[in-house]
Amino acid sequence: MMQYSWTAIVTIVALLVYIGLGLQVAKARGTSGIEAPAMTGHPVLERAVRVHINTLEWLPIFLTALWLFAIYWNQKVAAGLGVVWIVGRLLYSSGYMADPSKRSTGFLIQALTTLVLLLGALGKIVYTMAVSA
């Protein structure tokens, strides 16, 4: 399993980013004075919650695609693409928190990276099946 160390590290960093975004929600709660379970009432809290939830929505797709790409193609390339995804999520977060209209670049980076991982894995799996048939 050591051959997937880079992919494992990127997975852990992605999860740490998710935890950090959760802490961003907690900070926004403290700043706004809005206690749980309320999710609305202050724009900064609402943006922080949306960034956190949107990241959670993308994590299963990204992590599955990341690992399948690492297994079927190349784990270092997968890890590199994973770093690009993380950067995209951080850009999405900072853009969204500053002004929701500034989230597009980060969102596009992470979405396209996920698509490359997903379709790359699928293509290699189908190719491998066809060659071995």
C-alpha positions as CSV (number, residue, x, y, z in Angstrom):
1,M,0.0,0.0,0.0
2,M,3.0,2.3,0.3
3,Q,2.8,2.9,-3.5
4,Y,-0.2,5.2,-2.8
5,S,1.4,7.4,-0.1
6,W,1.1,10.6,-2.2
7,T,-2.5,10.0,-2.8
8,A,-3.1,9.2,0.9
9,I,-1.3,12.5,1.8
10,V,-3.5,14.5,-0.6
11,T,-6.6,12.7,0.8
12,I,-5.6,13.8,4.3
13,V,-4.9,17.3,3.3
14,A,-8.3,17.5,1.5
15,L,-10.0,16.4,4.7
16,L,-8.0,18.9,6.7
17,V,-9.2,21.6,4.4
18,Y,-12.8,20.4,5.0
19,I,-12.2,20.6,8.8
20,G,-10.7,24.1,8.3
21,L,-13.8,25.1,6.5
22,G,-15.9,23.8,9.4
23,L,-13.8,26.0,11.7
24,Q,-14.6,28.9,9.4
25,V,-18.3,28.3,10.1
26,A,-17.6,28.3,13.8
27,K,-15.7,31.5,13.5
28,A,-18.6,33.1,11.5
29,R,-21.0,31.9,14.2
30,G,-18.9,33.6,16.9
31,T,-18.6,36.8,14.9
32,S,-22.3,37.0,14.0
33,G,-23.6,35.8,17.4
34,I,-25.8,33.3,15.7
35,E,-25.9,30.0,17.6
36,A,-26.6,26.5,16.2
37,P,-28.8,25.2,14.8
38,A,-29.6,28.4,13.0
39,M,-28.1,28.5,9.5
40,T,-29.2,31.9,8.4
41,G,-29.3,35.5,9.6
42,H,-25.9,36.9,8.7
43,P,-24.4,36.9,5.2
44,V,-20.9,35.9,6.4
45,L,-22.4,32.9,8.3
46,E,-24.5,31.9,5.3
47,R,-21.5,32.0,3.0
48,A,-19.3,30.0,5.3
49,V,-22.0,27.4,5.7
50,R,-22.5,27.2,1.9
51,V,-18.8,26.8,1.3
52,H,-18.6,24.0,3.9
53,I,-21.6,22.2,2.6
54,N,-20.6,22.6,-1.0
55,T,-17.2,21.1,-0.2
56,L,-18.9,18.2,1.5
57,E,-21.1,17.6,-1.6
58,W,-17.9,17.4,-3.8
59,L,-15.7,15.3,-1.4
60,P,-17.2,11.9,-2.2
61,I,-16.9,12.5,-6.0
62,F,-13.4,13.9,-5.7
63,L,-12.0,11.3,-3.4
64,T,-13.5,8.3,-5.3
65,A,-12.1,9.7,-8.6
66,L,-8.8,10.5,-7.0
67,W,-8.3,7.0,-5.8
68,L,-9.5,5.3,-8.9
69,F,-7.2,7.4,-11.0
70,A,-4.3,6.6,-8.7
71,I,-5.0,2.9,-8.9
72,Y,-5.6,2.7,-12.7
73,W,-3.3,5.3,-14.0
74,N,-0.6,6.9,-11.8
75,Q,-0.7,7.8,-8.2
76,K,1.7,10.8,-8.5
77,V,-0.4,12.3,-11.3
78,A,-3.5,11.7,-9.2
79,A,-1.8,13.4,-6.2
80,G,-0.8,16.3,-8.4
81,L,-4.4,16.7,-9.7
82,G,-5.6,16.4,-6.1
83,V,-3.4,19.3,-5.1
84,V,-5.0,21.3,-7.9
85,W,-8.4,20.4,-6.6
86,I,-7.5,21.6,-3.1
87,V,-6.2,24.9,-4.5
88,G,-9.5,25.2,-6.4
89,R,-11.5,24.6,-3.2
90,L,-9.4,27.2,-1.3
91,L,-9.9,29.7,-4.2
92,Y,-13.6,28.9,-4.2
93,S,-13.8,29.5,-0.4
94,S,-11.9,32.8,-0.4
95,G,-13.8,34.1,-3.4
96,Y,-17.2,33.1,-2.0
97,M,-16.4,34.6,1.4
98,A,-15.3,37.9,-0.1
99,D,-18.2,38.1,-2.6
100,P,-20.3,35.1,-3.9
101,S,-19.9,36.3,-7.4
102,K,-16.1,35.6,-7.1
103,R,-16.5,31.9,-6.5
104,S,-16.5,30.8,-10.2
105,T,-12.8,30.5,-10.8
106,G,-12.2,28.2,-7.8
107,F,-15.3,26.2,-8.6
108,L,-14.3,25.7,-12.2
109,I,-10.8,24.6,-11.2
110,Q,-12.1,21.9,-8.8
111,A,-14.9,20.8,-11.1
112,L,-12.6,20.3,-14.1
113,T,-10.0,18.6,-12.0
114,T,-12.6,16.2,-10.7
115,L,-13.9,15.6,-14.2
116,V,-10.3,14.8,-15.4
117,L,-9.8,12.3,-12.5
118,L,-13.2,10.7,-13.1
119,L,-13.1,10.4,-16.8
120,G,-9.4,9.4,-16.8
121,A,-10.2,6.6,-14.4
122,L,-13.2,5.4,-16.4
123,G,-11.3,5.5,-19.6
124,K,-8.4,3.4,-18.2
125,I,-10.8,0.9,-16.7
126,V,-12.7,0.5,-19.9
127,Y,-9.5,0.3,-21.9
128,T,-8.1,-2.4,-19.5
129,M,-11.3,-4.4,-19.8
130,A,-11.2,-4.2,-23.6
131,V,-7.6,-5.2,-23.9
132,S,-8.0,-8.2,-21.5
133,A,-11.2,-9.4,-23.1
